[in-house]
Amino acid sequence: MRAYDFAPLYRATVGFDRVADLMDRVLTSEVNHTTYPPYNIEKTDEDAYRISVAVAGFADADLNVEQRENALIVSAKKGEDGSERTYLHRGIATRAFEKRFHLADHVRVTGASHTDGMLHVDLVREVPEALKPRTIEIANGSTKAIEGKKSKKPVEA
């Protein structure tokens, strides 16, 4: 078991408490981390991602995909089929699961599809205009503020 002390981070930074909390949560859940069901996380574009979860044996009605705040929750529960079966070998696990993925700010789910035993969840990062980089115009040093303009036309009385 690893023990990390994030106290120096709290003492030397302001506003990064969420990052420290996230790292602490990830490191403490490492002990209880389950590999079922297997999944992939891929970057499909500069600001697009796809999470693929192997869900063999589950129907669309058995699956649930939900986004709550900065978390994506993928869960499944197999319904009872009512038939008695005798397995000689059972290698396809259809036990209930709940998989949580922590999402960065401004990442949202754009869609989900279930084909060939794979659940694909597409995500996109949409940075608001106010947070995007912008170019600041640099004023010329000889430019002075305009207080009043002198008219070239003579003033009529």
N, C-alpha and C positions, 0 to 999 in steps of 0.2 A: 504494500500500500504506500502511495506517495503522499507526503504532507508538504504542502506549499504554504508559505505565509505571505499573504497579499497586503499585510500592513504597510510595508514601504510604498506600495503603489497608492494606497489611500492617502498616505502622508504627503506624497510628492505630486499628486495630480488633483485636478478638479474636474468633475463631470465624467470620469471614467469608471465610476462605480458599477455601471451595468456590465462593462467588459470584465471587470474582476469577478462579479457575481456569475457571469456566464462561464468563465474559466473554472471557477470553483465548482459550479454545477456539473460541468463536463467531467472534471477530474474525479468528483465523488461518485458520479454515475458510472464511471469506468468499471468499477467493481461489479455492479449489477448489470452491465451491458450484455444484452442478448443478441445473438446473430440471426435469430429467426424473426421474420423471414429475411432472406438475403435481398440486398438492394444495391443499386448503383446511383451515384450522383454524377451527372455530367454537365459540362458547360457547352451549350449548343450554339451560343453566339456571345457577343461581348457582354450583353446584359440579359441573357436568357439561360435558363437552366432546366434540367429534366431529372426528376427522381423516378427511377424504375424499380418497382417492387415485385418480386416473384410471388405470385398469389395462385399457384396451381391448385385446383380443386375448389376455388371459391367462385361463386356466381356474382354478377353485378349487384344483386340484391343483398349479398352478404358483406359487401365492402362499403366503407364510409370514409370520405375524405373531407376534412374540415380545417379551415384556417381560423385560428383565434389569436388576435393581436399579432405577436411575432412568433407564432408557432404553427406548424403544419402537423396535423394529427391524422395518421392513416390507421384505420382499425378494420378488423374483420371478425365476424362471428358466424360460424357455420350453422345453418338451420338444420333441424332434424329432418331426415328424409323418410323416416318411418320404416325403412326396410332393414331386416337383419342380414348382416353379411358376415361371412367367415373369411378372414384374411389369412393367407399363408405367409405373406410378408407385407407389411404396411410401411412404405418408405415415403409416401406423400403425406406430409403433416398438414392437417386441416384444423389445427387448434386455433382458438381465438388469439388475437394479438392486437397490440396497440403500439405503433411506432411514432415517436415524436421527433420532429426536425425543428431546430431553432432557426428562424429566418432573420436576416438582417433587416434594418429599417428600409422601408420603401420597396420590399420584395412582396409581390402578390401572386397568387395562383391564377393562371389564365385558363386552365382547363385540365381535364383528366380523361384518360381513355383506358379501357380494359380489353386487350386483345391477346390471344394465344398464351394465356396464363400469366401475362405481365400487366401490371397496373402502372401506367405512365402519368406522372403529374408534371405539367409544364408550369414554370415560374418565370417571372420577368421582374427585373429591377427597374423601377421608374422613379428617377430622381426628379423632384419638383423643380420647376424653373428657378425658384428662389435659391435653391442650393447648387445649381449648375454653375460651373466656372463662367465668368464673364470678363470681357476685356474692358479695361478702364481707359478712357481717352486721356492722354497726357496733354495738358495745355502748354502752349509755348510760353517761355519765361518772359518774353517781351510783351505779351498780350496783357492789357490792363483792363480792369473792370470799367464798364461803360456807365458813367454817371448821368450824362446828358449829352445829346447830340447837338452840334451846331448845324443849323440849317444853312445851306448854300443859297437859298432864296432870301431875298431881303424881306424883312418883316413889314407887312403893310399896315398903315395906320388908319 
